Amino acid sequence: MTTKGTYPVRAVKRAQALLAFATRLSGYVVAQKTALSVPTGYQIRTRYQQAGLRAAVGEKAKPGRRLVFDGVACAKLKALACSQAPVGHNRWTLRLLADKAVELALVDHIGYDSVARILKKTSYNRIGGNNGVSELCIANTWPGWRTYWHFTSSLIILSTR
């Protein structure tokens, strides 16, 4: 880990500290060699002794904010954006999509900027006059086209047949 591969700098410094402690260096020398504080070096050593290498070198999971939209709700919102606009509108706007998502109980509340973030990676075009219907949406609805995902070792390609 300290010589090959790509790892976070914090993990490499912790591993270097453990290697230095393995050679029976004092905490002050380890702190100088690894640019860590003396208490941090001792904490890493203690964690290694109590819970092993992964606990000493890795980090605890950091809780983040719960996602408002899960995968299913995102798919439903994208499908809604691909559908026909409501009566009286030429195309879906972000605010209309946000209001409709709340109305359909996909989510309790959502802002139009969050809708924009969700739709950012699709072919949804809210400025164009084509109602934002992406080629992928058409491909999935027209029986003559079949879409499938082709996986390679380094990239994913969407193909149509």
N, C-alpha and C positions, 0 to 999 in steps of 0.2 A: 504494500500500500504506500510505502514511503518512497518507492523508486519507480513504479510503473503505474499507468492508468491515470484516469482523471477523477479526482476526488475533491470535495470541498476543502478549502484551506484550513478551516477549523478542525476537520477530521485528521488531516495530515499532521497538524501541529500537536494534536492530542496523541497520535501514534508515535511521533518523534519523542514526546515527553515520556511515554511508556517505555520506549527503547532506552532512553537515557536513564530512567529509574532502574531498568533491568541490569544496567552496567554498574549499579550501586553508586551513582552520583548523588550528591546532596540536592535538596530542593532548590537551593540558591543557584547552583550550577545549572540545573535543569531549566530554571527560569531564565537564566542568561542565554542558554543555547537555543531555547525554543521561543523566546520573546513572549513568554506567558508569565503571569504573576506567580509568586510562590504558593499562595493558597490555591490557585487554580490547578497548579501541578499536583499538589497533594490531593485535591478533590478528584482529579482524574485517576490517580493511583488508587484511591480508596474505592472509587466506583469499579475499577478493574478487579480489585480483590473481592468485592462483594457480588458483582453481577456479571463479570466477564468482559470480553473485548468489545462486543457490540454496544454495551451500555456505556463503556468508557469513551469510545471513539465517536459513536453516533449521538444523535440528539433526540430528546423526547418529542413526541408528536405535539405540534402546536395547534390548539383548537382555533378554528377560524369561524367566520360567520356562516351560519347555515344557508345553503342555497335556497333562493326563493323559488326558482324554477328547476325541476328535475328534468331528466332526459325525456320523459313522456310528455310533460307539459311543454317543453321546448318544441318537440315534434308537432304537437297540436297547434302551437302558435305559428310555426312555419307553414303548416298546412292551411291554417286560417289565412295567412298572408297570401298564399297561392290561390285562394278561392276568389270568387267574384266579390267585388266591393258591395257594401250595403246600398240599398235603394237611395237615390239622391246624391250619390258620390261616384265620381269617375274611378277612383282608386282608393286603396286603403292608405290612410295616414298612420303615423306612429301613435298618435293620440287615439284614433279610432280602434286600432289594434289593442292598445292598452285597456281601453274601456271594455272592449268585447271580451278580453281575457278575464277581466274581473266579473263581467256578466255571466260568462260560462263557468265560473268558479274554478278556473285553472289556477288562480292565485288570489289571495286576499286583497292585495294591493300591488300595483306596479306602476312605475313611471314610464313615460314614453322613451326616455333615454335608455332604460333597461331593455325595452323592446328593440331599440336600435342596436344595442350591443348583441342581443341574441341573433338578430337577423343579419348582422354584419358579414358573417361568413357564408351567406347564401347568395343566390343570384337575384334576390329581391331588389327591385329598382323602384323606389317610391317616387322618383322624379319622372320617370318615363311614362308614356301613355299606355303601356301594355298591361296595366293593372298589376304589375309586379309579379306576374306569373313566370316562374323560372323554367328553363328548359328541363330541369330535373322533375319539376312537378308535372309538366306535360308528358315527359317520358314515362312517368309512373301511372298516368291515367290513360294514355293511348295504348291499346293492346298490341299494336304493331311494333312498339319499341320495348325492348327488355333491357333493363339496366342491371348491372352487377358490379361488385367491387372485386378488383383483381389485386391481390396482395403480392408484393415482392418483398425481398429482404429489406429494402431501404425506403420504398415509397408505396403509396396507395394510388391506384389509377381507377377512375370511374370510366367504364366502357359501355357503349351502347351497341346492341345488335338488332 
